[in-house]
Amino acid sequence: MQKVPFSFALPLAVLAGAAFATPALADEARVEARTGVVWNRSDTEATAGVAAGYDFDLGSKAFIGAEVSADKVLASDNRVEWGFGGRLGVKTGSGGKAYGLVAYETKPCAYCEDSVALGGGYQQDFGKKYYGKLEYRHSLIDNGVPDTDQVLAGVGLKF
């Protein structure tokens, strides 16, 4: 059996103790269903999708989170657009969160381009487990393809 050097074991024990002694924060996992509208210079379409994420507290007033998503423009020739990204925001009174976001999104059709979305939103708790949200996204698309804008409304469940 190999001995663990004291100089390594002591900091490890201090970190472990601090982790278990930290008061419970409101870090939370979440899943949601959402729908909305997406438009560019020539088209406007309805969208529907799902997302899952996890928010980490940055003290009592701020948070940072990660999210994965699957959204579909409800047109027959479009496929599911997969996304992953993050959000950074502030907690408002009574269970609200205002945030900015950035996300990578795969291309929604064979001849489309992938994109990077920038945006913001507001999420409001309804009780301890449920929430609703409104979100705006501007997707930056390359190769001369028009950028798109999207407004989403969603409802979700927190764990």
CYANA upper distance limits for C-alpha pairs under 8 A (distance plus 0.5 A):
  4 VAL  CA      8 PHE  CA      7.48
  4 VAL  CA      9 ALA  CA      6.90
  5 PRO  CA      9 ALA  CA      6.70
  6 PHE  CA     10 LEU  CA      6.40
  7 SER  CA     11 PRO  CA      7.71
  8 PHE  CA     12 LEU  CA      6.99
  9 ALA  CA     13 ALA  CA      6.56
 10 LEU  CA     14 VAL  CA      6.72
 11 PRO  CA     15 LEU  CA      6.64
 12 LEU  CA     16 ALA  CA      6.66
 13 ALA  CA     17 GLY  CA      6.55
 14 VAL  CA     18 ALA  CA      6.62
 15 LEU  CA     19 ALA  CA      6.67
 16 ALA  CA     20 PHE  CA      6.89
 17 GLY  CA     21 ALA  CA      6.50
 18 ALA  CA     22 THR  CA      6.48
 25 LEU  CA     57 ASP  CA      7.29
 26 ALA  CA     56 PHE  CA      8.16
 26 ALA  CA     57 ASP  CA      7.01
 27 ASP  CA     54 TYR  CA      7.92
 27 ASP  CA     55 ASP  CA      6.10
 27 ASP  CA     56 PHE  CA      5.26
 27 ASP  CA     57 ASP  CA      6.09
 28 GLU  CA     54 TYR  CA      6.15
 28 GLU  CA     55 ASP  CA      5.91
 28 GLU  CA     56 PHE  CA      7.44
 28 GLU  CA    158 LYS  CA      6.94
 28 GLU  CA    159 PHE  CA      6.40
 29 ALA  CA     52 ALA  CA      8.07
 29 ALA  CA     53 GLY  CA      6.28
 29 ALA  CA     54 TYR  CA      4.78
 29 ALA  CA     55 ASP  CA      6.98
 29 ALA  CA    158 LYS  CA      6.25
 29 ALA  CA    159 PHE  CA      5.66
 30 ARG  CA     52 ALA  CA      6.09
 30 ARG  CA     53 GLY  CA      5.82
 30 ARG  CA     54 TYR  CA      6.63
 30 ARG  CA    156 GLY  CA      7.29
 30 ARG  CA    157 LEU  CA      6.12
 30 ARG  CA    158 LYS  CA      4.87
 30 ARG  CA    159 PHE  CA      6.50
 31 VAL  CA     50 VAL  CA      7.94
 31 VAL  CA     51 ALA  CA      6.23
 31 VAL  CA     52 ALA  CA      4.80
 31 VAL  CA     53 GLY  CA      7.03
 31 VAL  CA    156 GLY  CA      6.00
 31 VAL  CA    157 LEU  CA      6.02
 31 VAL  CA    158 LYS  CA      7.22
 32 GLU  CA     50 VAL  CA      6.09
 32 GLU  CA     51 ALA  CA      5.85
 32 GLU  CA     52 ALA  CA      6.91
 32 GLU  CA    154 GLY  CA      6.97
 32 GLU  CA    155 VAL  CA      6.04
 32 GLU  CA    156 GLY  CA      4.39
 32 GLU  CA    157 LEU  CA      6.82
 33 ALA  CA     48 ALA  CA      8.22
 33 ALA  CA     49 GLY  CA      6.41
 33 ALA  CA     50 VAL  CA      5.00
 33 ALA  CA     51 ALA  CA      7.14
 33 ALA  CA    154 GLY  CA      6.06
 33 ALA  CA    155 VAL  CA      6.23
 33 ALA  CA    156 GLY  CA      6.81
 34 ARG  CA     48 ALA  CA      6.25
 34 ARG  CA     49 GLY  CA      5.81
 34 ARG  CA     50 VAL  CA      6.47
 34 ARG  CA     51 ALA  CA      8.45
 34 ARG  CA    152 LEU  CA      6.93
 34 ARG  CA    153 ALA  CA      6.04
 34 ARG  CA    154 GLY  CA      4.43
 34 ARG  CA    155 VAL  CA      6.97
 35 THR  CA     46 ALA  CA      7.98
 35 THR  CA     47 THR  CA      5.92
 35 THR  CA     48 ALA  CA      4.71
 35 THR  CA     49 GLY  CA      6.76
 35 THR  CA    152 LEU  CA      6.02
 35 THR  CA    153 ALA  CA      6.13
 35 THR  CA    154 GLY  CA      6.86
 36 GLY  CA     46 ALA  CA      6.31
 36 GLY  CA     47 THR  CA      5.65
 36 GLY  CA     48 ALA  CA      7.00
 36 GLY  CA    150 GLN  CA      7.61
 36 GLY  CA    151 VAL  CA      6.00
 36 GLY  CA    152 LEU  CA      4.74
 36 GLY  CA    153 ALA  CA      6.50
 37 VAL  CA     44 THR  CA      7.44
 37 VAL  CA     45 GLU  CA      6.18
 37 VAL  CA     46 ALA  CA      4.97
 37 VAL  CA     47 THR  CA      6.07
 37 VAL  CA    150 GLN  CA      6.17
 37 VAL  CA    151 VAL  CA      6.13
 37 VAL  CA    152 LEU  CA      7.22
 38 VAL  CA     44 THR  CA      6.24
 38 VAL  CA     45 GLU  CA      5.94
 38 VAL  CA     46 ALA  CA      6.83
 38 VAL  CA     47 THR  CA      7.31
 38 VAL  CA     73 VAL  CA      8.24
 38 VAL  CA    148 THR  CA      7.18
 38 VAL  CA    149 ASP  CA      6.11
 38 VAL  CA    150 GLN  CA      4.73
 38 VAL  CA    151 VAL  CA      7.15
 39 TRP  CA     43 ASP  CA      6.03
 39 TRP  CA     44 THR  CA      4.74
 39 TRP  CA     45 GLU  CA      6.88
 39 TRP  CA    148 THR  CA      6.04
 39 TRP  CA    149 ASP  CA      5.94
 39 TRP  CA    150 GLN  CA      6.97
 40 ASN  CA     44 THR  CA      7.24
 40 ASN  CA    146 PRO  CA      6.87
 40 ASN  CA    147 ASP  CA      6.76
 40 ASN  CA    148 THR  CA      5.13
 40 ASN  CA    149 ASP  CA      6.89
 41 ARG  CA    146 PRO  CA      7.31
 41 ARG  CA    148 THR  CA      8.49
 45 GLU  CA     73 VAL  CA      6.97
 45 GLU  CA     74 LEU  CA      7.20
 45 GLU  CA     75 ALA  CA      7.69
 46 ALA  CA     73 VAL  CA      6.48
 46 ALA  CA     74 LEU  CA      6.07
 46 ALA  CA     75 ALA  CA      8.45
 47 THR  CA     71 ASP  CA      7.36
 47 THR  CA     72 LYS  CA      6.05
 47 THR  CA     73 VAL  CA      4.89
 47 THR  CA     74 LEU  CA      5.92
 48 ALA  CA     71 ASP  CA      6.20
 48 ALA  CA     72 LYS  CA      6.05
 48 ALA  CA     73 VAL  CA      7.24
 48 ALA  CA     74 LEU  CA      7.63
 49 GLY  CA     69 SER  CA      7.83
 49 GLY  CA     70 ALA  CA      6.01
 49 GLY  CA     71 ASP  CA      4.49
 49 GLY  CA     72 LYS  CA      6.56
 50 VAL  CA     69 SER  CA      6.29
 50 VAL  CA     70 ALA  CA      6.02
 50 VAL  CA     71 ASP  CA      6.92
 51 ALA  CA     67 GLU  CA      7.32
 51 ALA  CA     68 VAL  CA      6.18
 51 ALA  CA     69 SER  CA      4.63
 51 ALA  CA     70 ALA  CA      6.87
 52 ALA  CA     67 GLU  CA      6.15
 52 ALA  CA     68 VAL  CA      6.05
 52 ALA  CA     69 SER  CA      6.94
 53 GLY  CA     65 GLY  CA      7.39
 53 GLY  CA     66 ALA  CA      5.91
 53 GLY  CA     67 GLU  CA      4.56
 53 GLY  CA     68 VAL  CA      6.79
 54 TYR  CA     65 GLY  CA      5.93
 54 TYR  CA     66 ALA  CA      6.05
 54 TYR  CA     67 GLU  CA      7.14
 55 ASP  CA     63 PHE  CA      6.94
 55 ASP  CA     64 ILE  CA      6.12
 55 ASP  CA     65 GLY  CA      4.48
 55 ASP  CA     66 ALA  CA      7.08
 56 PHE  CA     63 PHE  CA      6.01
 56 PHE  CA     64 ILE  CA      5.84
 56 PHE  CA     65 GLY  CA      6.35
 57 ASP  CA     62 ALA  CA      6.74
 57 ASP  CA     63 PHE  CA      4.93
 57 ASP  CA     64 ILE  CA      7.10
 58 LEU  CA     62 ALA  CA      5.49
 58 LEU  CA     63 PHE  CA      5.31
 58 LEU  CA     64 ILE  CA      7.43
 59 GLY  CA     63 PHE  CA      7.98
 60 SER  CA     91 LYS  CA      8.20
 61 LYS  CA     90 VAL  CA      6.14
 61 LYS  CA     91 LYS  CA      5.62
 61 LYS  CA     92 THR  CA      8.08
 62 ALA  CA     88 LEU  CA      8.18
 62 ALA  CA     89 GLY  CA      6.18
 62 ALA  CA     90 VAL  CA      4.71
 62 ALA  CA     91 LYS  CA      6.06
 63 PHE  CA     88 LEU  CA      6.43
 63 PHE  CA     89 GLY  CA      6.01
 63 PHE  CA     90 VAL  CA      6.70
 63 PHE  CA     91 LYS  CA      7.80
 64 ILE  CA     86 GLY  CA      7.85
 64 ILE  CA     87 ARG  CA      6.21
 64 ILE  CA     88 LEU  CA      4.95
 64 ILE  CA     89 GLY  CA      6.98
 65 GLY  CA     86 GLY  CA      5.91
 65 GLY  CA     87 ARG  CA      5.62
 65 GLY  CA     88 LEU  CA      6.92
 66 ALA  CA     84 PHE  CA      8.07
 66 ALA  CA     85 GLY  CA      6.33
 66 ALA  CA     86 GLY  CA      4.82
 66 ALA  CA     87 ARG  CA      6.95
 67 GLU  CA     84 PHE  CA      6.09
 67 GLU  CA     85 GLY  CA      5.90
 67 GLU  CA     86 GLY  CA      6.33
 67 GLU  CA     87 ARG  CA      8.47
 68 VAL  CA     82 TRP  CA      8.08
 68 VAL  CA     83 GLY  CA      6.09
 68 VAL  CA     84 PHE  CA      4.84
 68 VAL  CA     85 GLY  CA      7.13
 69 SER  CA     82 TRP  CA      6.22
 69 SER  CA     83 GLY  CA      5.46
 69 SER  CA     84 PHE  CA      6.76
 70 ALA  CA     80 VAL  CA      6.70
 70 ALA  CA     81 GLU  CA      6.15
 70 ALA  CA     82 TRP  CA      5.14
 70 ALA  CA     83 GLY  CA      6.85
 71 ASP  CA     80 VAL  CA      6.10
 71 ASP  CA     81 GLU  CA      5.69
 71 ASP  CA     82 TRP  CA      7.08
 72 LYS  CA     78 ASN  CA      7.58
 72 LYS  CA     79 ARG  CA      6.75
 72 LYS  CA     80 VAL  CA      5.22
 72 LYS  CA     81 GLU  CA      6.46
 72 LYS  CA    108 PRO  CA      7.94
 73 VAL  CA     78 ASN  CA      6.75
 73 VAL  CA     79 ARG  CA      8.00
 73 VAL  CA     80 VAL  CA      8.09
 73 VAL  CA    108 PRO  CA      8.14
 74 LEU  CA     78 ASN  CA      7.74
 77 ASP  CA    109 CYS  CA      7.44
 78 ASN  CA    108 PRO  CA      6.12
 78 ASN  CA    109 CYS  CA      5.45
 79 ARG  CA    108 PRO  CA      5.67
 79 ARG  CA    109 CYS  CA      6.11
 80 VAL  CA    108 PRO  CA      6.43
 81 GLU  CA    105 GLU  CA      6.85
 81 GLU  CA    106 THR  CA      5.84
 81 GLU  CA    107 LYS  CA      6.51
 81 GLU  CA    108 PRO  CA      5.32
 82 TRP  CA    105 GLU  CA      6.17
 82 TRP  CA    106 THR  CA      5.85
 83 GLY  CA    103 ALA  CA      7.00
 83 GLY  CA    104 TYR  CA      5.95
 83 GLY  CA    105 GLU  CA      4.77
 83 GLY  CA    106 THR  CA      6.79
 84 PHE  CA    103 ALA  CA      5.97
 84 PHE  CA    104 TYR  CA      6.08
 84 PHE  CA    105 GLU  CA      7.32
 85 GLY  CA    101 LEU  CA      7.89
 85 GLY  CA    102 VAL  CA      6.15
 85 GLY  CA    103 ALA  CA      4.33
 85 GLY  CA    104 TYR  CA      6.58
 86 GLY  CA    101 LEU  CA      6.26
 86 GLY  CA    102 VAL  CA      6.22
 86 GLY  CA    103 ALA  CA      6.82
 87 ARG  CA     99 TYR  CA      6.75
 87 ARG  CA    100 GLY  CA      6.08
 87 ARG  CA    101 LEU  CA      4.75
 87 ARG  CA    102 VAL  CA      7.03
 88 LEU  CA     99 TYR  CA      5.92
 88 LEU  CA    100 GLY  CA      6.09
 88 LEU  CA    101 LEU  CA      7.02
 89 GLY  CA     97 LYS  CA      7.17
 89 GLY  CA     98 ALA  CA      5.99
 89 GLY  CA     99 TYR  CA      4.37
 89 GLY  CA    100 GLY  CA      6.67
 90 VAL  CA     97 LYS  CA      6.27
 90 VAL  CA     98 ALA  CA      6.03
 90 VAL  CA     99 TYR  CA      6.90
 91 LYS  CA     95 GLY  CA      7.70
 91 LYS  CA     96 GLY  CA      6.28
 91 LYS  CA     97 LYS  CA      5.02
 91 LYS  CA     98 ALA  CA      7.00
 92 THR  CA     96 GLY  CA      5.32
 92 THR  CA     97 LYS  CA      6.09
 92 THR  CA     98 ALA  CA      7.55
 94 SER  CA    125 ASP  CA      8.26
 95 GLY  CA    124 GLN  CA      6.38
 95 GLY  CA    125 ASP  CA      5.61
 96 GLY  CA    122 TYR  CA      7.61
 96 GLY  CA    123 GLN  CA      6.09
 96 GLY  CA    124 GLN  CA      4.88
 96 GLY  CA    125 ASP  CA      6.70
 97 LYS  CA    122 TYR  CA      6.10
 97 LYS  CA    123 GLN  CA      5.57
 97 LYS  CA    124 GLN  CA      6.97
 98 ALA  CA    120 GLY  CA      8.07
 98 ALA  CA    121 GLY  CA      6.39
 98 ALA  CA    122 TYR  CA      5.03
 98 ALA  CA    123 GLN  CA      7.06
 99 TYR  CA    120 GLY  CA      5.94
 99 TYR  CA    121 GLY  CA      6.00
 99 TYR  CA    122 TYR  CA      6.93
100 GLY  CA    118 LEU  CA      8.14
100 GLY  CA    119 GLY  CA      6.21
100 GLY  CA    120 GLY  CA      4.62
100 GLY  CA    121 GLY  CA      7.08
101 LEU  CA    117 ALA  CA      8.28
101 LEU  CA    118 LEU  CA      6.19
101 LEU  CA    119 GLY  CA      5.70
101 LEU  CA    120 GLY  CA      6.06
102 VAL  CA    116 VAL  CA      7.57
102 VAL  CA    117 ALA  CA      6.02
102 VAL  CA    118 LEU  CA      5.18
102 VAL  CA    119 GLY  CA      7.14
103 ALA  CA    116 VAL  CA      6.13
103 ALA  CA    117 ALA  CA      5.59
103 ALA  CA    118 LEU  CA      7.27
104 TYR  CA    114 ASP  CA      8.20
104 TYR  CA    115 SER  CA      6.51
104 TYR  CA    116 VAL  CA      5.11
104 TYR  CA    117 ALA  CA      6.83
105 GLU  CA    114 ASP  CA      6.25
105 GLU  CA    115 SER  CA      5.76
105 GLU  CA    116 VAL  CA      6.58
105 GLU  CA    117 ALA  CA      7.73
106 THR  CA    113 GLU  CA      8.01
106 THR  CA    114 ASP  CA      5.06
106 THR  CA    115 SER  CA      7.11
107 LYS  CA    112 CYS  CA      6.00
107 LYS  CA    113 GLU  CA      5.44
107 LYS  CA    114 ASP  CA      4.60
107 LYS  CA    115 SER  CA      7.62
108 PRO  CA    112 CYS  CA      6.81
108 PRO  CA    113 GLU  CA      8.14
108 PRO  CA    114 ASP  CA      8.07
109 CYS  CA    113 GLU  CA      8.43
113 GLU  CA    141 ILE  CA      6.98
113 GLU  CA    142 ASP  CA      7.44
113 GLU  CA    143 ASN  CA      8.40
113 GLU  CA    145 VAL  CA      8.16
114 ASP  CA    141 ILE  CA      7.15
114 ASP  CA    142 ASP  CA      8.48
115 SER  CA    139 SER  CA      6.39
115 SER  CA    140 LEU  CA      5.97
115 SER  CA    141 ILE  CA      5.38
115 SER  CA    142 ASP  CA      7.82
116 VAL  CA    139 SER  CA      5.98
116 VAL  CA    140 LEU  CA      5.81
116 VAL  CA    141 ILE  CA      7.53
117 ALA  CA    137 ARG  CA      6.42
117 ALA  CA    138 HIS  CA      5.89
117 ALA  CA    139 SER  CA      4.56
117 ALA  CA    140 LEU  CA      6.57
118 LEU  CA    137 ARG  CA      6.06
118 LEU  CA    138 HIS  CA      5.87
118 LEU  CA    139 SER  CA      6.90
118 LEU  CA    140 LEU  CA      8.37
119 GLY  CA    135 GLU  CA      7.89
119 GLY  CA    136 TYR  CA      5.91
119 GLY  CA    137 ARG  CA      4.76
119 GLY  CA    138 HIS  CA      6.49
120 GLY  CA    135 GLU  CA      6.30
120 GLY  CA    136 TYR  CA      6.07
120 GLY  CA    137 ARG  CA      7.22
121 GLY  CA    133 LYS  CA      7.64
121 GLY  CA    134 LEU  CA      6.06
121 GLY  CA    135 GLU  CA      4.55
121 GLY  CA    136 TYR  CA      6.62
122 TYR  CA    133 LYS  CA      6.09
122 TYR  CA    134 LEU  CA      6.05
122 TYR  CA    135 GLU  CA      6.98
123 GLN  CA    131 TYR  CA      7.20
123 GLN  CA    132 GLY  CA      6.26
123 GLN  CA    133 LYS  CA      4.69
123 GLN  CA    134 LEU  CA      7.14
124 GLN  CA    131 TYR  CA      5.90
124 GLN  CA    132 GLY  CA      5.94
124 GLN  CA    133 LYS  CA      6.68
125 ASP  CA    129 LYS  CA      8.06
125 ASP  CA    130 TYR  CA      6.36
125 ASP  CA    131 TYR  CA      4.66
125 ASP  CA    132 GLY  CA      7.05
126 PHE  CA    130 TYR  CA      5.60
126 PHE  CA    131 TYR  CA      5.57
126 PHE  CA    132 GLY  CA      7.79
127 GLY  CA    131 TYR  CA      8.24
128 LYS  CA    158 LYS  CA      8.35
129 LYS  CA    157 LEU  CA      6.08
129 LYS  CA    158 LYS  CA      5.44
129 LYS  CA    159 PHE  CA      7.36
130 TYR  CA    155 VAL  CA      7.89
130 TYR  CA    156 GLY  CA      6.16
130 TYR  CA    157 LEU  CA      5.17
130 TYR  CA    158 LYS  CA      6.54
131 TYR  CA    155 VAL  CA      6.22
131 TYR  CA    156 GLY  CA      5.75
131 TYR  CA    157 LEU  CA      6.95
131 TYR  CA    158 LYS  CA      8.09
132 GLY  CA    153 ALA  CA      7.95
132 GLY  CA    154 GLY  CA      6.09
132 GLY  CA    155 VAL  CA      4.89
132 GLY  CA    156 GLY  CA      6.80
133 LYS  CA    152 LEU  CA      8.49
133 LYS  CA    153 ALA  CA      6.14
133 LYS  CA    154 GLY  CA      5.68
133 LYS  CA    155 VAL  CA      6.92
134 LEU  CA    151 VAL  CA      7.87
134 LEU  CA    152 LEU  CA      6.20
134 LEU  CA    153 ALA  CA      5.12
134 LEU  CA    154 GLY  CA      7.10
135 GLU  CA    151 VAL  CA      6.22
135 GLU  CA    152 LEU  CA      5.61
135 GLU  CA    153 ALA  CA      7.01
136 TYR  CA    149 ASP  CA      7.96
136 TYR  CA    150 GLN  CA      6.21
136 TYR  CA    151 VAL  CA      5.11
136 TYR  CA    152 LEU  CA      6.96
137 ARG  CA    149 ASP  CA      6.26
137 ARG  CA    150 GLN  CA      5.60
137 ARG  CA    151 VAL  CA      7.02
138 HIS  CA    147 ASP  CA      7.71
138 HIS  CA    148 THR  CA      6.38
138 HIS  CA    149 ASP  CA      5.03
138 HIS  CA    150 GLN  CA      6.93
139 SER  CA    147 ASP  CA      6.16
139 SER  CA    148 THR  CA      5.70
139 SER  CA    149 ASP  CA      6.73
140 LEU  CA    147 ASP  CA      5.68
140 LEU  CA    148 THR  CA      7.62
141 ILE  CA    145 VAL  CA      6.51
141 ILE  CA    146 PRO  CA      7.09
141 ILE  CA    147 ASP  CA      5.69
141 ILE  CA    148 THR  CA      8.22
